[in-house]
């Protein structure tokens, strides 16, 4: 009897410990995702306070995603080499500190610098948290349930970002969106330190320094050229030099990955057509999503005259399907394969974006609601199926590399989306005309993603 009681207490303690581990790690990821969406509705308030115009707002968004995309693969390797818990806690502490400083910065340049540091912390949190999940939940059934909850955090953060951001901006000012990370970060830091065990280290594993430097240099140079081309002139020596540097660094990155002993991105994974097409599709879907999240809050607040809070509410028809649909999409993809859900998802997103391209200053709200719902359902169809397609197309030992590459390609797409579409917006005197053209560009990209999915996803055998 005593033995049975002790066993029940042990099981209860184990469940409580697992719950606290899950909460601590999920909070860290929640912060990373929340930061990507919460800033969108704060952009007009940031510009009103710190200045900078559309170009400045592009840098506020992209300083984060450039660094995040460029370091994502390296941070996965660092987690293996140094221990996932060390990397996670370091990234969390950096994210927390940069958030606190972002809440009190005196200038736009200082905010952009802090956003870049936040990107470093975010890049450290994502791969290390996945590694810690695998270590903390070794039983496959437990891990599947834990990752299901962790994945649900993605949708909640995406849906909550604009709404929470709008409420905070209207009630406490834009600086409060960064201050929000501080208590969340402290809770995650305490729980992870106390309850999460360190993962197995691989200290002898090498590090691809050449690949890391060339990757982030290529992304930064290309982003600079796209965002500052109008400012300095597209034919200026500076912009031509930036495009040339981006190309040179991209080629150097491929060379480093092909010849290095411990490449960040093993190029052999691209031998499978589904993986190659999946990377392009991942980039495309984030070009659309990030572009829309950049354009619409500006439209709602500058053209329709909505407050930040109401602008966040206006985005909910798009964000809510993304919070709940992935659960069902994953089951559909498991049953019929990823090609059809991806094709349908990209097509719905393209149709919804095309409807939004017809928006005027006083457009019918039915048009807006329909477009947002189609985009939300489309993206929530495409992304889970895309992830399943890429991961299932490579051998198990390459799953980590494929997952990291897909996340990096999506973040690169987010960076390019804001850079390209923001540039289109700046080149038009009329905000409406610039937004309409930018939305047409997104429509074409998403239709391209639909054709790409139908033609290549799941077609080739391993």
C-alpha positions in Angstrom: 0.0 0.0 0.0 2.8 2.4 1.0 4.7 1.4 -2.2 1.6 2.1 -4.3 1.1 5.5 -2.6 4.7 6.4 -3.3 4.4 5.4 -6.9 1.3 7.6 -7.3 3.1 10.5 -5.8 6.0 9.9 -8.1 3.7 9.8 -11.1 2.0 13.0 -10.0 5.3 14.7 -9.5 6.5 13.6 -12.9 3.3 14.9 -14.6 3.7 18.2 -12.8 7.3 18.4 -13.8 6.5 17.7 -17.4 3.7 20.3 -17.3 6.2 22.9 -16.0 8.7 22.0 -18.6 6.1 22.3 -21.3 5.0 25.7 -20.0 8.5 27.0 -19.7 9.6 26.0 -23.2 6.2 27.0 -24.8 6.4 30.5 -23.3 9.8 31.0 -24.9 8.5 30.1 -28.3 5.3 32.1 -27.7 7.4 35.2 -27.2 9.3 34.7 -30.5 6.1 34.3 -32.5 4.3 37.0 -30.7 7.1 39.4 -31.5 6.7 38.7 -35.2 3.0 39.7 -35.2 2.5 42.1 -32.3 4.8 44.7 -33.9 2.6 45.0 -37.1 -0.2 47.0 -35.5 2.3 49.2 -33.6 4.1 50.5 -36.8 2.1 53.7 -37.3 2.6 54.6 -33.6 6.3 53.9 -33.8 6.6 56.2 -36.9 4.6 58.9 -35.3 6.9 58.9 -32.2 10.3 58.1 -33.8 9.8 59.1 -37.4 11.5 57.3 -40.3 8.8 56.8 -42.9 8.1 53.5 -44.7 11.8 52.7 -45.0 12.2 53.0 -41.2 9.3 50.7 -40.6 10.7 48.2 -43.0 13.9 48.1 -41.0 12.0 47.8 -37.7 10.4 44.6 -39.1 13.4 43.3 -41.1 16.2 43.9 -38.6 14.6 41.0 -36.6 13.9 38.7 -39.5 17.2 39.2 -41.3 19.2 38.1 -38.2 16.6 35.4 -37.3 16.8 33.8 -40.7 20.6 34.1 -41.0 21.3 32.5 -37.6 18.6 29.9 -37.4 20.7 27.0 -38.8 23.8 28.0 -36.8 21.9 28.0 -33.6 20.7 24.5 -34.1 24.4 23.4 -34.5 25.3 25.4 -31.4 22.6 23.7 -29.4 24.1 20.3 -30.4 27.6 21.4 -29.6 27.2 23.4 -26.4 24.0 21.9 -25.0 20.4 22.9 -25.9 19.6 24.2 -22.4 22.6 26.5 -22.4 21.7 27.9 -25.8 18.1 28.3 -24.9 18.8 30.1 -21.6 21.3 32.4 -23.3 18.9 33.2 -26.1 16.1 33.8 -23.6 18.2 36.1 -21.4 19.3 38.1 -24.5 15.7 38.3 -25.8 14.5 39.5 -22.4 17.2 42.1 -22.1 16.7 43.4 -25.6 13.0 43.6 -25.1 13.5 45.7 -21.9 15.8 48.1 -23.7 13.5 48.3 -26.7 10.8 49.6 -24.4 12.9 52.7 -23.5 15.0 53.4 -26.7 15.2 57.1 -27.6 15.5 56.8 -31.4 14.5 54.7 -34.4 18.1 53.6 -35.0 18.4 52.3 -31.4 15.1 50.4 -31.9 16.3 48.8 -35.1 19.5 47.8 -33.4 17.5 46.2 -30.5 15.3 44.4 -33.1 18.5 42.8 -34.5 19.5 41.6 -31.1 16.1 40.2 -30.5 16.6 38.3 -33.8 19.7 36.7 -32.3 17.8 35.6 -29.2 14.8 34.3 -31.2 17.1 32.3 -33.5 18.6 30.7 -30.4 15.2 29.8 -28.8 13.6 28.0 -31.7 16.0 25.1 -32.5 17.1 24.6 -28.9 13.5 24.4 -27.6 12.8 21.6 -30.1 15.9 19.7 -29.0 14.9 20.1 -25.3 11.4 18.8 -26.1 13.0 15.7 -27.6 15.2 15.2 -24.6 12.5 15.9 -22.0 9.9 13.7 -23.6 11.7 10.6 -24.8 8.6 8.4 -25.1 7.1 9.0 -28.6 3.5 9.2 -27.5 4.4 11.8 -24.8 6.5 13.7 -27.2 3.7 13.8 -29.8 1.3 15.2 -27.2 3.8 17.8 -26.0 4.7 18.9 -29.5 1.0 19.2 -30.3 0.5 21.6 -27.4 3.7 23.4 -28.4 2.5 23.7 -32.0 -0.9 25.1 -30.8 1.1 27.9 -29.2 2.0 29.0 -32.7 -1.5 29.6 -33.7 -2.4 31.3 -30.4 0.6 33.6 -30.7 -0.3 34.4 -34.4 -3.9 35.2 -33.5 -3.2 37.1 -30.3 -0.4 39.2 -31.7 -2.3 41.9 -33.5 -5.1 42.0 -30.9 -2.8 42.2 -27.9 -0.6 44.6 -29.7 -3.5 46.9 -30.6 -4.8 46.9 -27.0 -1.4 47.7 -25.6 -0.6 50.4 -28.1 -3.9 52.2 -27.5 -3.8 51.9 -23.7 -0.1 52.1 -22.8 1.7 53.1 -25.9 3.8 51.2 -28.4 6.7 50.7 -26.0 4.5 48.4 -23.9 4.6 45.6 -26.6 8.2 45.1 -25.8 7.8 45.4 -22.0 5.3 42.5 -22.3 8.1 40.1 -23.0 9.9 40.8 -19.7 7.5 39.0 -17.3 7.0 36.2 -19.8 10.7 35.8 -20.3 11.4 35.7 -16.5 8.8 33.0 -16.0 10.2 30.9 -18.8 13.8 31.5 -17.5 12.9 30.4 -14.0 11.0 27.3 -15.1 13.5 26.2 -17.7 16.4 26.6 -15.3 14.6 24.7 -12.5 13.0 21.8 -14.4 14.6 21.2 -17.7 17.7 18.9 -17.9 20.6 19.6 -20.3 20.6 17.7 -23.5 23.5 15.5 -24.7 26.4 17.6 -26.0 28.5 17.0 -29.0 31.6 19.1 -28.2 33.7 17.7 -31.1 31.1 18.7 -33.7 32.5 21.4 -36.0 31.0 24.8 -36.8 30.5 26.2 -40.3 31.8 29.7 -39.8 32.2 30.4 -43.5 28.6 29.3 -44.2 27.3 31.4 -41.3 29.0 34.6 -42.4 28.1 34.3 -46.1 24.5 33.5 -45.3 23.7 36.5 -43.1 25.8 38.8 -45.4 23.8 37.7 -48.4 20.4 38.2 -46.7 21.5 41.6 -45.2 23.0 42.9 -48.5 19.9 41.9 -50.5 17.5 43.4 -48.0 19.5 46.7 -47.9 19.5 46.9 -51.7 15.7 46.3 -52.0 14.7 48.7 -49.1 17.1 51.5 -49.9 17.1 51.3 -53.7 14.7 54.2 -54.1 16.5 56.3 -51.5 20.0 56.1 -53.1 18.9 55.4 -56.7 18.6 51.9 -58.2 21.5 52.7 -60.5 23.8 54.1 -57.8 27.1 52.5 -57.1 26.0 51.7 -53.5 22.9 49.8 -54.5 24.5 48.0 -57.4 27.4 47.1 -55.0 24.9 45.7 -52.5 23.2 43.5 -55.1 26.6 42.3 -56.3 27.7 41.6 -52.7 24.4 39.6 -52.1 25.1 37.5 -55.2 28.8 36.9 -54.3 27.9 35.9 -50.8 25.1 33.6 -52.0 27.5 31.8 -54.3 30.1 31.6 -51.6 27.6 30.1 -49.2 26.7 27.4 -51.7 30.4 26.7 -52.2 31.0 26.5 -48.4 28.1 24.1 -48.0 29.2 21.9 -50.8 32.9 21.6 -49.7 32.7 22.0 -45.9 33.0 19.1 -43.5 30.2 20.3 -41.2 27.9 22.3 -43.4 25.0 24.3 -41.9 22.8 23.2 -44.8 23.7 19.8 -46.3 22.9 20.3 -50.0 22.2 16.6 -50.5 18.7 17.1 -49.0 17.8 19.1 -52.1 18.1 16.0 -54.3 14.5 15.3 -53.5 12.1 17.4 -55.6 9.6 17.7 -52.8 12.3 19.3 -50.5 13.5 21.8 -53.2 9.9 22.7 -54.1 9.0 22.9 -50.4 11.7 25.4 -49.7 10.5 27.7 -52.4 6.9 27.2 -51.3 7.9 28.0 -47.7 9.6 31.2 -48.9 6.5 32.1 -51.0 4.0 31.6 -48.2 5.9 33.9 -45.9 6.4 36.5 -48.6 2.6 36.7 -48.6 1.9 36.4 -44.9 4.5 39.0 -43.8 3.6 41.3 -46.6 0.0 41.3 -45.7 0.8 41.8 -42.0 2.9 44.8 -43.0 0.4 46.4 -45.4 -3.0 45.9 -43.7 -2.3 47.5 -40.3 -1.1 50.6 -42.1 -4.2 50.5 -44.3 -6.6 50.1 -41.4 -5.0 52.9 -39.4 -3.9 55.4 -42.1 -6.7 55.0 -44.6 -9.7 53.7 -42.6 -8.8 55.7 -39.5 -9.0 52.8 -37.0 -7.2 52.7 -33.7 -4.5 50.2 -33.1 -6.9 48.1 -31.1 -9.6 48.0 -33.8 -6.9 47.3 -36.5 -5.9 44.2 -34.5 -9.6 43.2 -34.3 -9.9 43.7 -38.0 -7.2 41.2 -38.6 -8.8 38.4 -36.5 -10.8 36.9 -39.5 -7.4 36.0 -41.0 -5.6 35.0 -37.8 -8.3 32.8 -36.1 -8.2 30.1 -38.8 -4.5 30.0 -38.5 -4.8 29.2 -34.8 -7.1 26.2 -35.1 -7.1 24.8 -38.6 -3.6 23.3 -38.5 -4.8 20.5 -36.3 -7.3 19.3 -38.9 -4.9 20.1 -41.8 -2.3 17.8 -40.3 -4.8 15.0 -40.2 -5.9 15.6 -43.8 -2.3 15.7 -45.0 -1.5 12.4 -43.1 -4.5 10.7 -44.9 -4.3 12.0 -48.5 -0.8 13.5 -48.7 0.4 17.1 -48.7 0.1 18.0 -52.4 -3.7 18.6 -52.5 -3.9 20.6 -49.2 -1.0 22.7 -50.2 -2.4 23.4 -53.7 -5.8 24.3 -52.2 -4.2 26.4 -49.5 -2.1 28.5 -51.8 -5.1 28.9 -54.2 -7.4 30.1 -51.4 -4.7 32.5 -50.2 -4.2 33.9 -53.7 -8.0 34.4 -54.3 -8.3 36.1 -50.9 -5.4 38.4 -51.6 -6.8 39.3 -55.0 -10.1 40.3 -53.4 -8.1 42.6 -51.0 -6.3 44.1 -54.0 -9.7 45.7 -54.8 -9.9 47.6 -51.5 -10.4 51.4 -51.5 -10.7 53.8 -48.7 -14.4 53.1 -48.2 -14.7 49.5 -49.5 -17.5 47.2 -48.5 -16.5 45.3 -45.3 -17.9 42.1 -46.8 -15.1 42.2 -49.4 -12.5 42.7 -46.7 -14.0 39.9 -44.4 -14.2 37.4 -47.3 -10.6 38.1 -48.4 -9.2 37.8 -44.9 -11.1 34.5 -44.2 -9.8 33.0 -47.5 -6.2 34.0 -46.7 -6.5 32.6 -43.1 -7.9 29.3 -44.3 -5.5 29.1 -47.2 -2.3 29.7 -45.1 -3.6 27.3 -42.4 -4.0 24.6 -45.1 -0.7 25.2 -46.7 1.8 25.5 -43.9 1.2 22.3 -41.9 1.0 20.2 -45.1 4.2 21.9 -46.3 6.0 21.0 -43.1 4.8 17.4 -43.2 5.8 17.1 -46.9 9.4 18.3 -46.4 10.1 16.3 -43.2 8.6 13.0 -44.6 10.6 13.3 -47.8 14.1 12.9 -46.2 15.6 10.1 -44.1 15.2 10.4 -40.4 18.8 11.4 -39.9 18.3 14.4 -42.2 15.0 15.6 -40.6 16.6 18.1 -38.4 18.5 19.7 -41.3 15.4 19.8 -43.5 13.3 21.3 -40.7 15.9 24.0 -40.0 16.3 24.8 -43.7 12.5 25.1 -44.1 12.3 27.5 -41.1 15.2 29.5 -42.5 13.6 29.7 -46.0 10.3 30.9 -44.5 12.1 33.6 -42.5 14.0 34.6 -45.6 10.6 34.9 -47.4 9.3 37.1 -44.6 12.3 39.4 -45.0 12.0 39.6 -48.8 8.2 40.2 -48.5 8.5 43.3 -46.3 11.5 44.6 -48.4 9.9 44.2 -51.8 6.3 45.2 -50.9 7.4 48.1 -48.8 9.5 49.3 -51.7 6.4 49.1 -54.0 4.4 51.1 -51.4 7.1 53.8 -51.2 7.2 54.3 -55.0 3.6 55.4 -55.2 2.4 58.8 -54.0 -1.0 57.2 -53.3 -1.0 54.6 -50.4 -4.0 52.9 -51.9 -2.4 52.5 -55.3 0.8 51.2 -53.8 -1.0 48.7 -51.6 -3.2 47.4 -54.4 -0.1 46.7 -56.6 1.7 45.1 -53.7 -1.3 42.8 -53.1 -1.4 41.9 -56.8 2.3 40.9 -56.5 1.4 38.7 -53.5 -1.5 37.2 -55.5 0.9 36.2 -58.3 3.4 34.7 -55.8 0.7 32.6 -54.1 -0.7 31.3 -57.4 2.8 30.4 -58.3 3.1 28.5 -55.0 -0.1 26.6 -55.9 1.3 25.5 -59.3 4.6 24.6 -57.6 2.8 22.5 -55.0 0.7 20.7 -57.6 3.6 20.0 -59.9 6.3 18.9 -57.5 5.1 18.1 -54.0 4.9 14.3 -53.4 5.6 13.5 -57.1 9.1 12.2 -56.8 10.1 9.0 -54.9 13.0 9.0 -52.4 
